[in-house]
Amino acid sequence: MNKEQLQKDINELKAKLDLMESEFNKPKQWQPRGGDWFIDRAGEVANVISTKECREFGVEYQTSEQAEWARDLMRSFNRQLAWLSENDDGWRANWSEGIQDKYWVYYVAKYNTYNIDSSCLIRYLNIIYMSEENAKKLCELLKNGTVKF
């Protein structure tokens, strides 16, 4: 082995080491810890042995109280998704441009009523966006009690 080949091998090893170090130093992506309490497909809370799939999907909790609280929130969110699926008007949020209004329905506890709002720039967490027409329709159905989440 000559000096040039040795230097080439050293440079390749350094590049591999740099790549390994950058991978090692990357912040680890958060995944739910999971727990002994699981929300099953029927919305029941049960004591189970943890599985990677259920833990990463976010349906395992440390206590039954946490699981019951999450179940109630999931039910509301899932029922809203189901309602939108059944009333699909083809509208989809387009976040690549800042001109499309995206609507959502919210509850005003102080007045015990529902209302709609929109934004074209801000993407809130845990909000299901929909067309203005569907937001108005859903808001009215929630107000008159036809739909309950």
Secondary structure, DSSP 8 states (H G I E B T S, - for coil): --HHHHHHHHHHHHHHHHHHHHHHHS---------SEEE-TTS-EEE----HHHHHHT-EESSHHHHHHHHHHHHHHHHHHHHHHHT--S----TTSTTS-EEEEEEEGGGTEEEEEEESS---TT---B-HHHHHHHHHHHHTTS---
